[in-house]
Amino acid sequence: MSTSYAVAIVGATGAVGREMLRVLEQRRFPCGQVTLLASHRSAGRRLPFRDGEIEVRELDDAGRAFEGVRIALFSAGAQTSLKYAPLAARAGAVVIDNSSAFRMDPDVPLVVPEVNFAAALDRPRGIIANPNCSTIQLVVVLGPLRAAAGLRRVVVSTYQAVSGAGARALAELDRQTRDDADGRIPTADVLPFPIHGNLLFHDVKDPSGYTEEELKIVHETRKILGDAALRITATCVRVPVRVAHSEAAWVELERPMTVAQARALLARSPGIEVVDEPAARRYPLPRELAGTDAVFVGRVREDASVPGGLAMWIVADNLRKGAALNAVQIAERLVVRGL
Ligand code: A2P
């Protein structure tokens, strides 16, 4: 009989948590017992899994639910992770945490399997961090470019889907769209302003004027690529798309590549699909790519304004490769090694 692993999902009722459950099922992850945890608001709710349903339990203060769990996937916000991830690790689980709580902790590896899986094997706290959604799809592309040609500088602008702000934000977008069509003025409760027909920024808490999200891209990309001095800057924008983040990225390579060479390199790199036939209007579309697993690259072209410059468009499902799928891919590779 093949080995199976008891899995817990913390935040199972959220946009990412639900996707984690789907991804485990779709990829036939060798789950033994599956424990679904959320706040008291969701206790007793039942979520479909395989041929049946699993009842959601409340995460209790003592973290008793983690007894016997081998893999704990967390996506219930940084506060919940700070409190409960160490409890789960102490109970013997490998924690894969989708929140920002531990990403910059030097004792917690920050992992995108295609780029730096080996880092996941050295985890002094028993916790592995899943990067920010926008960072993941960017580094899947930067990794092979850096390995082949060296990176001098990266400039990225994101176009981030509403589902990245959670299930309640997505419901708010849907309500605002209906209200607008019915002639009512859309109002906002979850995001600071209406997102329907609009473009928003994340909050600025840093004196530099950069948003939290922009700083995450900068610091997380440097950590994953192991290049603390990488020159990188970001502008992050929330757009009224339901699922799949898009990014316009400009890279300056140490050793210039032609567009054809870059396309060929990316097409053979793990986790990437190149969709780039400009004459046929073939390029990555977020609406079409929601629900898929790869990082899609298109519109590759020379940026003639700098030596070694390339511009491109990068799209990925933020709930899957940007969150749930990346976490499960880490777990899959750990399982192959016996954790
Ligand atoms: P609940 O649905 O019971 O509120 P999203 O990012 O889509 O908003 O989802 C957040 C997830 O985190 C949900 O599953 C939510 O559960 C869960 N969550 C939020 N706060 C807590 C908490 N204090 N303890 C456990 N789960 C929490």
Residues whose N, C-alpha, C, O or C-beta is under 5 A from the ligand:
A	BS01	A2P	G11 A12 T13 G14 A15 V16 G17 A38 S39 R41 S42 L59 S75 A76 T80 A165 G166 A167 R168
